[in-house]
Amino acid sequence: MATSKASRKPAARKVAAKAPAEVPARFDSAREPSIVSRITRKLEEDIVLGRRHPRERLVEQDLCVHFNTHRGDVRLALFELEKKGIVQRIPNRGAIVRDLTPREVTEIYGVREELEVMAVRILPFPVPKDDIERLEALQREHSKAVDAGDLLGVFYTNVHFHRALFGLCGNRCLIETIEYLAQKVSGIRSYAHANPASLNATRRDHVEMIEALRHSRRDDLIALTRRHLGPAAQAYIGAYRQRFGDNA
């Protein structure tokens, strides 16, 4: 019996010794997504702000050096941006900032307009007071960013405002499709944001949209939704043709 008890003790010590080895593995798996997310977010911001232009190459080795990481992280980030539709991966050439032609922009914005109008058509009235107050708070943040010349803040607060607005329709499929198409043309917005008059017009539209919601004026909201989309597409198409020619 004594021999049997003694033989069990070393086995218990071996199990205890293995436990600490699991900690680094868990740390690495938690660390990896944050690196990819940081690269994805930074590249998307650079494209949105016009720091990276249509057809510009995104060289993996340069990005590895810039972000102090390895190719695996960079490739995952580029894959995420490709899924969003703002980066294009070309076989044997690598990745470039997605180049949307005037025709593609016109087609995408045409679909966006109809989907966003559909969302405000089915949006239930009256809109609850809490939802109106939430939109007002988001608009105040957007207005502050406009006044401060914070174009990155303008971009994010604009995204949050419209996500909250169209979220009121309650149709999850419609909301997700609107979100996807908005992401696909996110690089276009910098062309309108470069114009202070356009930023002020966007701000006024937001205020008028809130008032239309407050007073259940659906026709006014539909008209504002259609009008709101125009400036960014027009600014991009004008700049594109100036850079690449009318037949590009």
N, C-alpha and C positions, 0 to 999 in steps of 0.2 A: 504493500500500500504506500509506503514512504517513497519507494522508487517511482510510482505512478504520479504522485503529487509533484515531485521534483521535475519530472519530464514536461509538465505542463507550463512551468514558469518561463522558460526561454521563449516559447511560442507567444506568450502574452507580450513580452518585451519587443518582439519583432513587429507585431501589429502596431504597437504604439510608435515605433520608430518611423513607420511609413507615412503617418498622418501629415507631418509638415511639408512633405514633398508635393502635396496637392495644392498648396497655397499659390505658388508662382503661376501654375497653369490657370487657375481661376482669375488671377490678376491680369494675365495676358489677354484672355478672352474678353474681359471687361474693357480693356484698354483699346483694343483694335478698332471697334466701331467709332470711337470718339475721334481718332485720327482721320479716318475716312470721312466722317461727317464734317470735320473742320476743313478739310481740303475741298470737299464738295461745296460747302457754304461759301468759302472764300472765292472759288472760281466763279460760282454763280453770281456773287456780288460784283466781281470784276466785269462780268459780261453785262449785267444789268446797268452798271454805272458807265458803261462805254469804255472801260479801261482795256478791254479786249474786244477786237472788232470782228465782224463777219469774215470768214475764211482764214482767220489767224490760226496758225498751228499751235497746238498744245503739246510741246515736246516732253515726253515722259521723264527723260533724264534731267532736264531743266527743272521740272516740277519736283523731282526727288530732292534735288539740291535745295530748292527754295523752301520746301516743307521739312527738310531734314528727315526723310523717311525713305522707304524702299519702293520698288516698282509695283509691288502687290497692292499697296495702299493707293497709289496714284491710279492704277488701272481700275480698282473698284470705284473710286470717286468719278472717273471718266465714264464708267458704265452707268452710274446713277444719273449723271448729267445727260447721257444719251437717252436714257429712259424718259427723262423730262422733256426731251426734244430740243435742247439748246446746245448740244454738242453732237457732232457727227464723226463717226469712226470710219476711215477709209482704208480698205485692205492695202497692206504694204506701204502705207503713207502715215498712218497714225491718226490722231484726233485733231479736229479743227473746230472752231466756233461755228455753229450751224449758220449757214447762209440761206436765209429765206428770200426768195425772189418776190418782186412786187405782186405777181400773180398769186403766189402762195399766201402772202400776207392778206391780200384781198379776200381769198377764199376762206382763210381761217377766221378773219374778222366778220365775214358774212355769217358763218356758222355761229360764232360767239354771240353776235347780236341776236339771232333768233333764239338761242338757248337762254340767254339772259332775260330777254323779253318774256319767254315762256315762264321763267322763274318768278318774275314779278306779276305775271298774269294769275298764277295759281297761289300766290302768297295770300294767306288768309287775313282779312280785315275784320275788326280793328286790330292793329298791332299792339301787343301789351306794352304798358308803360315802361317796364324794366328793359325790354328790347330797344325801345326808343332811347332810353337813357344810356344804354350800352353803346349804341351807334354814335350818340352825341359825344361820349367820352373818347371813342376812337377818332372821331373827327377833330376833336380838340388836339389830340396828339399829332395828327396829320398836319394840322394848321401850324402847330409849333415847329414842326420839322421844316415846313415851307418857309416860315419866317426866319429860321436859323440857317437856311441854305443847306440843310442836312439831307442830301439826296438819298442816302441809304435809309435814313429814317423815313423819308417820304415814300420810298418804295415799300418798306415793310408795313407802315401804317395804312397805306392804300390797300395792300393785300388783305390786311386784317379787317378793314372796313367792308370791303366787298365780300369777303368770306362770311362775315356776320350778316350782311344784307341778304345775300342769296341763300344763306342757311335758313332764313325765315320761311322759305317755301316748303321745307320739310321733305322734299323728294331727294333721297340720298343719291340715286343714280344721276340725276340731273346736276346736283351739286358737285359730284366728283368729276363729271365731264366738263363742266364750266371751269373747275380748278385745273384740270389737265391742259385745256386749251390756253388758259391764262399763263400757265408755266411755260408752255411751248413758245410763246411770243414775249417772254419776260425781258429778253434782250432788246426788244424794240422800244421799251419805255424810256430808255435814256435819251432818245432823240427828242421826245416831247419834254422831258424834264430839263433839258438844256435851255428851254424857253420859259422865263419867269411868267409871262402872260399865260402860258399853257398851265402852269402850276396853279396860278390863281383861278383859272377857269375850272380846273378840277376841284379845287376847294369849294367854289361856289356851287358846283353841281352836287357835291356831297351834302351841303347844307339844304339845298332845294329838295334833294331826295328824302332827307329826314322829314322835312315839312310835308311832303306829299304822303309819306307814311303816317305821320301824325294825324293828318286830316283825311286819310283814306281816299286820296285822289289817285286812282289807279292810272288813268289816262296820262296824267302829268308824269307819273313815275315811269311809264313806258317810254314817253318821249325823251325824258332825261337819260334813260338807259341807252337809248339809241344814240343820242347826241354825245354821250360821255366817251364812247369808244373811238370816235373819229380822229381826234388830234394825233394820237400816238402812231396810228397806221399811216396817216398822211405825212407826218414828219419823217418816218422811216423810209417810205417810198421815195420821197423827194431827195433825201440824202443818198439813198442807194443809186438812184438814177444819175445823180451828180457825180458819184464816185465811179460807177461801172458803165454808165451810158444807158440810153433808153432801151437798147436791145439786149442788155445783159441778162 
